Amino acid sequence: VRHIIAGTAARTMAQAFIHPIDTVKTRLQVNKKTAPELLKAWRTNSKAHPVDVYVNNRRVVHMRNWLVKGPKDIYLGISGAILGTIPTAFLYFSTYECALWHLVMLQAVTHLASASAGAIVSAFIRVPTDTLKHRVQAYLLPDIWRGARSIVAAEGVAGLYQGLLPTLLRDVPDIAIQFALYERLRKVLERRRQVSKLRTWEHLILGGFSGATAASITMPLDFTKTVLQCGSKLPIHQVFQQTVKEKGVGGLFTGMGPRVTQTAVMSAVFFSLFEFWKAQLKSEREAEDRLLRPKMWRKRRTHVWKRQFSYQ
């Protein structure tokens, strides 16, 4: 249970920390211009270079001075992100720990299978809030509450699950790679240093490296997921084809810089917080055990004495 609580707390805090980077990534991915063109325009004169959002090749939003509106703007959609993160993380880690318990004898594939199971189960909660979050970030919806009502009214509940398949195709390998790589590197480092517990900065580095590696490998699927969740009706393969035709293969990696940064930071914060909360909860449990043990021992001695007395 302490692992589930620790994981949920760490994931929620990490999500709040990296949300601005996620906003930048989303806005890059729903724009027709390539990322280098947009970044060059913003560096030159952001006010003179408006940014447009396209859905199904139709411009639906025309914004000036897009990324320099201040903290409030860069945190658009944060309520949807947090709303989805808490139950998703709780369900993910519950599934992860359950699978870990049943697969403990398999060792090599334990974390891979457990993390994949957690990703699949938790996706059914996270995808609706993720869809709302991305559309708010891209100015396609005013807020998550009115947005949810409008999507359900126009498309039914299925509208909230746009991008479910690419989410699963991205998250299963992404999370599996992160956890498997982190656990492997942690054990190697512990053996090499001959310690049972790493320092905080070591968890930060291992978590960041694991997250960056996973994000780089799954980038095309993340791009496709964002495009679909922002309203595109095209099948996955057509999103790939259209993007390659318009931007080249590099178009599938639009937003890679923010995503790798986002995932590396989130993984670094997450794994360090995860280990911290796990240690805190473990020490509290041990303190409770120390308090309970004398009472249990006294109760046991009294029970034995009474039993011996009754037998005499």
N, C-alpha and C positions, 0 to 999 in steps of 0.2 A: 504493500500500500504506500509506503514512504517513497518508493520509486515513482509511482503514479502521481502523487502530489508534487514531488520535486520536479518531475518532467512538465507537468501542467503549469506550474509557477514559472519555470524557466522559459518555456515556450511563449507564454503570454508577455512576459517582460521583454523578451528578445523581439517579439513582433512589434511592440510599441516603439522600440528603439530604432528599428530599421524601416518603419513605414514611409518616411520621406523618400528613401531610395527606391522603394517599390512604386511610389507615385511617379517618379521620374521615368522608371523603366516602362510603366504602363503607357505613359504619354508618348514615349519614343516608339513603342510598338504599334500604336494605332495611327501613326502618321505616315503619309505617303513618301516623304523625304527620307533619305538615308540618315542614319545617326550622325556620320561625320558632317553632312550638310547642315543638319540642325544645330550641332554643337558649334560649328564655325559661325553660323548666323547669330547664335546667342552671344558668342564672344565678341563679334563685330558690333552689333547693335540690336539688342533683343527687341526694342520697341519697334524697329523698322522691319522686323521679320515675323509676321503673324504665323501661327501654327494652326493647321487644320486637322480635324479628326474625320476620317473616312470610314464608312461602313458600307460594304457591298459596292465599292467604287463610287459612292455618293457622299459628297461633303455634308456632314451633319452639324459640325461645330466649327466656327471660325473665331479663334481667340488671338488677341494681341498680348504681347508681353507675358507669355504663358507661365514661365517658371520663376518669376520674380515678384510674386504677390505677397510674400511673407509666410510665416509659420502656419497660419490658419489654412492657407491654400494648399500648402504641401502636405498637410495632415488631413485633407479631404478623404473620407471613407474610413477613417480610423475606427469609428464606432462599429462598422461592419466587420473590420478586421479583428477587433477584440471580441466582438460578439461570436464570431466563428471560431476564433482560436481557442477559447476556454473549453467549450464542450468537445471540440475536435481533438485537442491535445489530451484531454482526459480519456476520451474513447480510444485514441491512438495508443497511449501508454498502457491502458487497461488490456487492450488486445495484445500489445507487444509483450507485456509481462506474462500474460496467459500462454501465449505461444512459446515464449522463452522457457516456461516451466515444462511444457509438454515436449519441447524439442531439445532439452538440455543434454541428452546423450549424443546428439548429432554433432556438437561442437563446431565444426567448420562452417556449417550452413545455418547455425542457430540464429545469429543476429540478422543474417540476410532474410531468412524466412519470416522471422518475427517482425522485423521492420516492414516488410512487404505486406504482411497481414494487417498490421496497424494502419498502413497507408490506404489500403483498399477500404477497410471498414470506416475510417474517419472521413474519407472523401465524400461520403453521402451527406455529411453534415457541413463540411467546409465549402463544397462547390457553390451552393446557393449564396452564401455570404461572400464568397470570392467574386462571384459574378456581379453582385451589387457593388462591392468595393471597387472593382475595376471600372464600372460604368460611372460611378460617382467621381473617381479620380480623373476620368477622361471628359468630364462635364456632360456626359450623356444623361445623367439623372441628377435631380436636385439634392436628394438625400436617400438613405437606404430604405426608410420607412415608406415614403411616397413611391419610391422606385419599385419596391417589392409589390405594392398594390397595383401599380400600373402594369408591371410585367405579368403578374398572375391574371389580371383582367384581360390582357391582350393575347397572351400565349398559354395561359394555364400554368400549373406548377412546373410543367416540363421546361418552361422558359427559364426558370431559375437554375436548371441543370445543364444549360448549354456549356459545352466544354468539358463534360464529365469524362468522356473517353480520353481526350488528350491529357486531362489532369491525371487520370490513372496511369496512362502511358508514361507520363513524366515523373509522377511522385513515387511510383513503385521502385524504379531504378535509382531515382535521386536519393530517397531516404535510405534505401538499402545500401547504396554506396557510402553515404555519409556515416551511417552507424557501423558498417562492417570495417571501413577504413579507419575510423576513429578508434574502435575497440582494438583493432589489430596493432595500430601504431602505439596506443597506450600500453598494451601488454609488452610490446617490444622494448619500449622505453623504460618501463618498470623493471624488466629483466636486466636490461643493460646497466641501469643505475642501481640495481639491487635494492629497490624501495617498494613499499606497498601502496604509497600514495604520492601522486605527482603534485607539483606546485601549480598555483592558479595560472601563471603565465604559460605554463606548458600545456594546460588544457585549452587555453585560448589559441595557441599556435596550432595544436593538433586539430581542434574543432574548425578553425578557419581554413586550414589546408584541405580538410575533408569536404567542407562545404563548397569551396571554390572548385575543387575537382569534379564534384557531382554536378554543379551548376554548368560548368563548361561542357560536359558530356551531354546533358539533357536540354541545352539551349534551344534547338529548333522546336522541340515539343512545347517548351514554355511560350515561345513566340506564337505558335499555333493556338495554344490554349487562350492566350490573352485576346487574340483577334476574334475567336469564336465567342468568348464571353462578353465582348463589347458589341455583339449584335450581328456578326457575319453569319449568313445562312449557308455558306459553302461547306461541302464535305472537307474532311481533313486533307485528303490528297490534292484537292483543288486549291486549297489555301497554300500548300507547298508549291504547286505548279505556278500559280499566279504570282506568288512572291518571287520565285526564281526568275520568272519571265520579266518582271518589272524591275527587280533590284539585283538579280543575280543570286548565287548561292549565299553570298554574304548577307542578303536580306533576312535569311532565316536566323541570323545571329544578331539582329537588331536588338539593342538594349542589353547586349552581353556584358558590357562594362558595369552598368548599374546592377544587373542580376548577380554577376559574380561577386561584386562588392557586397551587395545585400545579403547573399547567401553565406559568404565568408564571415561577415560580421555577425549575422544571426546565429550561425553555427558556433562561432567562437564564444559568443555571449551565452548561447543556450547550453553548450556542453560544460562551460565553467560554472554557470549557475546550477545546472543539473547536479554536478558533483558536489557543489557547495550545499545545496538543499538536502541532498542525500546524506551528506556527512552530518548536517545539523539534526535531521530527523533521527539518524542512527544514534547520535549522542543522547538525544532526549529519550529514546527508547531504552538505552542502556541505563540512564539515570532512573527511569521508572522501574526497571528490573531490579536495580540495587535497593530501591525502597520496598519493593514487594517481596523480595527474597527472604528477609528476616521474618516477615509476617507469615509467609508460607512455611518457613522452617519451624516457627513456634507452633503453628497449627498442626504440622506433621508430628512434632514431638508430643504434643498433648494427645493427639489421636493414638499414637503408639503406646503412651503410658496408660491411657484408659483401657486399651485393648489388653495390655498385659495384666492390669489390675483385675479385669473381669475374668481372665482365665485362671487366676490363682484360687 
